[in-house]
Amino acid sequence: MKYRRLGRTGLKVSELSFGSWVTFGPQLDVGRAADLLAQAYEAGVNFFDNAEVYAGGESERIMGEAIARLRWERHSYVVTSKFFWGIHDGVNSRNTLNRKYLIEAVDASLERFALDHLDLIYCHRPDPETPLAETVFAMSELVSAHKAHYWGTSEWSADEIRGAIAIARENHLHAPVVEQPQYNLLERNRVEVEYKRLLEEEGIGLTTWSPLASGILTGKYRDGIPPGSRASLAGYEWLAPYVTDPKRQRVAEELAKVARNLDLTPSQLAIAWCLLNPNVSTVILGATSQKQLEENLSAASVLDRIDQAARAQIDAIVS
């Protein structure tokens, strides 16, 4: 496993990381989660991604309990969570980044993890109804209080991120150092176009999610939605039109042909392609089985197979 700096910070994170979206809770209990965490950790993964909203807080509890069972030393891993959607009903508890919510939500998250601090906390989405300065002050305060070491954003626009950085600088606060956007062969514009100047000028890190485009790029949805897949789970019905879209399916089929010619699986090709972007600090993987995780982790060792000719062929398919 290779390690990359998180943007311009000194923190080094594994180029492949492991996340719990959809899987922890709906598909994996503590025992099975611990098995996958151990497998990732033994492969050199040191970055583990979570969010308050995943399984209504249950994902954080499962990850925390699994880590406790594995008895990892705290210095050896980086654990994260994200905040915005909320898990309690109430005018100040849903879809907000106000100070009250953020401080209370992070405290509750730490209780579920059974940890005294997180390494990285994110604002899971922008909040147009809360003054940006209020959010920046609250996130900086959480870092100053040692509830987290760094903070960042997820799916914020370049302008919103710039605004947060400017407020932090003007007030000598901790600024956001990382963004977590979706990035894969089907979703490139935000990272490669919108963030281009932001990355050049500010050097924020990118912890990218959905390298397999919710499974489309694996080919699993070629013949519809198989039982047990994430698009078949209660609460994730909204994924069905996306993963079965004919145009996306055709692109996935063409990419699968490129993968075969390179002696790669479609998953390996998709994940390795994300790693070829030097602005990406880590690519977050998800898995429900050890076999699946092993295949995905192997993508880091096949980057040299995607030469310039292969990249040009891929660009022609997805452009």
N, C-alpha and C positions, 0 to 999 in steps of 0.2 A: 504494500500500500504506500502510495506517495501522499505527501501532505502539502497543502497550499496555505498561504497566509490569507486570513479573512480580510480582504481588501487591503487597506494600509495599516491595519492593526498588527500587533505582534503575535496574535493568536494563530496557531496553526491547526488546521482541520483536515481530516482525511478527505481525499478528493471524491470518494464515494462515502455516503452516509446512510443512515437508516431512519426512516420515519414511521409513524404509527397511524397516519390518516386511514380511515375505513377499517383497518385490520384489528387494532387493539380494542377489544370489546365486542364488536359485531362478529368477528371471525376468530379471534385468538383470546384465550384466557391467560392467566398469569404464567402457568407452566409452559405453554407453547410460546408465549412471548419471550420468556426467559431463554428458551432454546435458541430462538432466532437472534436475540440480542447477544448471546454468548458466541454464536457462530460469526456474527458481524465483528464483534470485538476481537475475536481470535484472528480474524483476517486483517486486523489493523484499523478498523473503523473506530473513530473516537468521537463522532458527532451524531447525536441522537435527537431527532426532531419530534415535537409534539405541539399541541394546542389545547387551550382550555375547552374549546367547543367540541373537540373530538370525543364522541360517545358521551357527551354531556359531562365531561370531567373524568369519566371512567378510564379513558386512555392514559391520563396522567397517573392515576392511582395504580393501574396495571404496570406501567413502566417503572414507577417508583418502587413498587413491591418486587418486581423482577430484578431490578438493579440491586436491591437490598439482599435478595437471595443469592445473587452472584458475587456479592461481597467485593465489588470493584473499589479500588481506592479512589477517593473523590478527585484527586489531581489527574487521573488517567482518562477522564472522559469529559465531553462537553454536552450539556443537556439544555434544551431550549423549550420555550412555549410561546404561544401567540394569544393576543387578547383583542377583542372587539365585539364579537357576536354575543357573548354573555351566555350564562346557563341558568339564570334566574329571571323570572318575570318581574317587571318593574320598569318604570320610566328611566331610571338611572342604571339599569342593569342589562340592557339590550342595545346592541348596535351603537355603541358610544365609546368615546375615548376621553371622557371627562375625568378629572382628577380623582374624584370619589371612587368611580368604578375601577380605574386602573390600580390604585393602591390596594383596594379591597380584593380585587381579582387576583393580583399577584400573591398576596398573602394566602388566599385560599388555595391557589395553585401549589404553593410551597407545602402547605399542609397535606395535599393529596400526594405529592411526590415524597413527602417525609424528608425534605431537604431544607437546609437553611439558606440556600441561594441557588439561583439558576445562572448559567453562564451567559445566556443570551435571551432577551425578551423582545418580542416584536409587537408592533401595532398591526393587527391582522388585516385591517382594511382602513382606508382613510375615513374620517368622520367630518363631513361638511358642516355639521351643526355645533361642533365644539371648536372654540378658537384654537388655532394651531399652536399658539404660544402656551396655552394651558396644557395641551398634550405634551409638548416638548419639555416644559418645566416638570411635569409629573414623571415622565420617563427618566429625565436626568436625576431627579430626586431619588428614584428607586435605585439607580446605579450608585449614587452617593451614599445611600443607606446600605449598600452591599447586598441588596436583594438580587442583583444581577451584576455581571461585569461589563456588559455591553448592551446596547439596544439598537433596534432597527425597525424596518417596515416590511410589509408584504402587500404586493399589488398596489403600491402607490404610484402615481404618475411622477415623471421626472420633475415637473414643476413643484409638486407637493414635497418631494424629498429635498429639493433645493431650498424651499421655504423653511423646512425644519432645520436644515443645516445653518441657514442664515440666522435664524432666531437663536440657535445654540451659540453661535460664534459671538453674536452681539451681546449676549448675556453671560458669557463664560460658562456655558453649561456643557454637559456631555452630549455630543451630537450623534445622530444615527450613523452607524458604520456599515450597515448591511441592508440589503433588500432581498426579499424572497419572492421571485416571480415564477410563473409557469414558464418553462422553456423546453421545447422539444422540436422535432422536425416539422411539426404541424403548427407550432406557435412560436414564431421567431421575432416578430416585429418589435415587441416591447424591448427585449434585451438588445437586439442588434441595431435598431433604428432609434427608438425613442430615448433609450438610455445611453446612446453612443457618446455624446459630449459629457454627460454626467459621469460616466465611467472614466473618461479621459481626464477630466478636471478634478473630480473629487475622489476617485479611486475606491468607491464603496465596494464591499464584497457582495457576491451573489451566491446565495444558497438556493439553487433552483429545484423546483418540484415538477412532478409528472413527466419524467423523461420518456415514458412509454405512452404518453397521451391517454392516460386512463386505461391502457391496455390495447388500444387500437393498433399500435405499432408492433405488438406481439403476434397479431393475426388471430387472436382468440375470438374476435367478434365477426369473423368472416362469414359465418353461417348463422348469425343471430346471437342472442344472449344466452350463454351457457349457464346452467344452474351453479350457484356458488360464486359466480363472478360478482364484482362489486356493483355492476349495473343491475344485478338481480336482487340486491339487498333492499329491504324496506328502508325508505328514506333516501334512497339514491336513484329513484326512478328517473330523476331529471337527467341522468347520464345517458339513458337509453338512446335518445335521438342523436346525441353527439357521437357515441361510439359505433352506431350503426349507419351513420351518414354515408351514402354511396360514394361521394367524391372522396372523402377521407379513406374509405376502404380501398378505393382504386390506388390512391397514393401509397397506402400501406403495402399493397400487393406488389407494386413496382419496387418499393424499397426492399421487400423480402427477396426479390430476385437479385438485387445488388448484394445483399447479405450472403446469399448462397454462393455467388461468384467469388466472394472474399473468404469463404469457408467460415462464416459467422452465423449465429442465430439472429433473427430480427431484433431481439432484445439487446444483444451485445452491440449490434450496429448502432441502435438508437441511443444507448447510454454512452458508448464510446464517442459518438459524434458530439454529444453535449460536452464531454471532457476536452474536446479539441479547442473549445473556446477559452482562451487564457484569462478572460474576465470572470469565469466561473470558479468560485472558491470550492464548492462541493456540490455534487449531484445527489439529491435525496432519493433513495430507493425505498420501495415498499415490497413486502413479500409475505406470503402466508405459509410457505413451505421451505424447508432447508434446501431442497433441490432448486427451487426458483431463486432463492437468495444466492446460492452458489453460482448459478449461471449469470445472474446480474453482476455480482462482484467480479467475475472474470472479465468483464468488459474493460477494466483498467489495464489489462495485460495485452490487449489487442489493438491499441491505438495505431501502431505502425502499419497495420494492414489497410488503414483508410488513407491511401496516398492521394496526391493531388488529382489524379485521374478519377479516382472513386469519389472524391469530394465534388468534382465538377459534375459527375453523373448524378449524384444526390441532389445537388443544387438545381439541376435541370428538371428533376422530378418534382421537387417541392416548391419551386418558384411559381 
